[in-house]
Amino acid sequence: MEGKNKPIVAALVVAAGSGSRMGGSTLKQFIKIYDKPILQYTLEKFQAYPHIQHIYTILPEEFVGEYSLVIRNKWKITKFVRAVAGGAERHLSVWAGLQALDAEDKIVMIHDGVRPFVSQRILSESIRAAERYGAAVVGMRPKDTVKQIAKAQVKKTLDRTQIVLAQTPQTFRKEIILRANQFAFKNNSFSTDDAALVEQIGETVTVVPGEWQNIKITSPEDLIIARAYIDAEVACA
């Protein structure tokens, strides 16, 4: 994939949230599993993938200075370009990250900082899909029956073969995700999902098959699952 004619790929790792569902005094992205913070595990996956050239991390403003040094010097993330102060809401954090990209960055991967088990296969297929089609979202087919409800009453049983559960990374040509955000600002039509903004401007979003292991750590129960995954990775190493 890499070469003179291949676009520069940048990862925006979003880790500016407060993590209220996790509880406790430590922000979830900095909670340690064994000897490492969750965010470090995540960044190491992008560091290890050879066809990502630049890594940007979006953090709460008060952590930008400290972790700019930690990420580069202690965690040895050599592809790290800069940390960016996030906003009060996720879309403001993503926008701040997009504004911080270098001019040479052409493909943008937007990924949750607390989703540390993204595979090399997902990264590869996401980049390839974005290069070819312009936008890609990682998605999983639901295992369970899906019900549409209103006020705790079932209104409709949905066809789960027509549904995917969105994960990250979500990957875009830079000009498309910039245009989608500009449209959302103009029309006050933001979403918690970056691909939804691209859908609003009429661009096609391609689905890349996800993996159940690609979990987002948001609750104490997720930490138990994460430890099991780390144990499995160590055993297979």
N, C-alpha and C positions, 0 to 999 in steps of 0.2 A: 504493500500500500504506500510505503513512504518513497519519496523521490521528488525530483524537481517539479513535476507536474501535479503533485498531490497537495491539497490545501492544508494549511496549518490548523491543527485541531486544538481547541482550548476547552478545558473543563472548568465550569463554574460550580464549586462545591458550596452549597447553601447551608450555613451553620449559624444562623443569626437568631434562631428561635429561642423562646424561654422554656419550652418543654414542661408546661404546667401539668400535663397528664402523668409525668414521671414522678413528680413530687421531690422533696428533698431540696437541699441548698445548692447542689452542684448542677449546673446546666447539663442537659442530657448528652450534648456533644462532647463534654469533657469528663463524663463518668468513665472510670477505668474498668475494663474487663481484663482480669489478671493484671498485667503490668502496663497496659496501654489505654489511653483514652479512645473512645469510639471514633472520634474524628481522625485520629492517627491511622487506625485500621483502614478507614475509608480512603484517605489520601494515598496510602501505600498501594491500594489497588490501581489507582490512576498512575502513580509513579512507575509501577511495574509494567504497564502496557506500553509497548514501544511506539505506537502510532499516535500518542497524545504528546504534544510538545510543551504545552503551557498549562499550569494549574493556578487558578485564582480561588481564594477562600473568602467567603462572605461571613463576617463575624459580628457579634454585638460590638458597638463602637468602643466600649471600654476594654475590649480584649485585643483590638487590632495591633497596637504597638507591641505588647508582650508576645503574642503568638506569631507575629511576623518573624521574630527571632527564633522562637521555639520550632516552628515548622521547618525553617530552613536549616538551622544549626543543630537542633537536638533530634528532630525526627528525620533529618536528612532527605527531605523532599526536594531534590535538586531541580525539578521542573517548576517549582513554586515561583510565581512572578510577583504577586503582591496579595496582601489581605485588604479587604474592602469593608467599610462600615455598612452594616445592613440598616434597614428601616423598621418602622413599627409593624409593618405587615409584609408578608412574603413577597408580594409583587414589587414592593418598593426595594426590597433587598436584591431581587433578581435584576431590577432595572439598574441599581447601583453597580452591580457586577458587570452588566452589559456595557455600561458607560466606561468601565475601567479596562476593557479589552484593548489589546494592542491592534494597530491598524492591520497587521499581517494575519491576525486570527480570522479564519474564514468559516470554520465549522465550530459550533458551540454545543457542548454537552452540559446540560443543567442537571445537577444531581443532589439528592439529599445528603447532608453531611452525616446523618445517622442511619445510612443504608450501607453498611460496611462490607457486604458480601456479594457485591456485584462481580460477575464473572468476566473473564477475558472474552468469552464468546459473545456476551451481551454487548460489551464495548465495541468489539469488531463489527458485529452486524448493525449496530446503531449508527456507527460512523458511515458504513457503506450505504445504508438506506438513506441517510441524510444527504450524502454526496449525490446519490442518484435521483432522489425524489424531492429533496428539500426539507423534509421534516419527518421525524420518527419518534414514536412513543413505545416504550416497553410495556407489554400487557400480558396478563394471565387470564386464561379462561376460568371462571368460577367453578368450584367443585360442587357447591350446593345449589339447590333451587333458589332462584331470585324472585322475590315478591316486591311489587310496587305497592306502597301503602299510603294511607292518609289518615291521620288521627288514630293510629294504632289499628286500623282496619285494612285488610287486603283489598286492593282495587283490581289487581291484575297479576297473573303469574307471567313473568317475562321469559322469553326464549334465551336460555343461557348460552346457546351456541352463537348468538348475535351480540354477546357482551364480553368485554375484557375489563379486568381490574388494572388500572394504570399504575405503573411503577416509574422509577427513574433509573437510568438517565433518560431525559428527553433531549433529542439532538436535532440541531437545525443548521441550515445555512444562516450565517450571521445576518444577512440583509433581510431574511424572512422574519426572524424572531424580533429584530429591531422594529420592523414595520408593524408587526402584530402588537407590540407593546405601545407604539405610538398611537395606533388605532384605539387600543383599550384606554389609554389616558384621555384621548379626545372624547370618547363616548362613555367614559366611566363604566367600563364593562369588563372588569378584571375577574379572574378566576384563581382558585388555588392550584390550577393545573396549567402549565405553560403551553401545552399543545392545544388547549381549548382556545387560547388567544389566536393561535395560527388558524384554527378552524373558522374563527370569526371573520377572517379576511379572505376566506374562500380557498385557502391552500389545502392541498391533500396531505394528510398525516398517515404515514405508513406504520403498521404495527409490527414490532419485533417481538418474537416470543420471549416472555420473561421466565423467571425461575422462582419457585416457592422460597428458595433459600435467600433470595434478594429482599429480605425483610427490612422494614423501617422500624427502628427501635424507638418506641414511644411510651411504653409502659413497663413497670417492673417485671411483668411476665415475659416480655420480650428479651430481657437480660438473661433469663434462664435458657431460652432458645439460642441466643447468641453464644453463650458459653459452650453449648453443645456443638455448634457449628465450628467454633474455634478449635475445640478439642479434636474434631474430625479432621480439620485442615492440618493440624499438627501431626496427627497420626498418619496422614497420607503423605506428608512431606518427606 
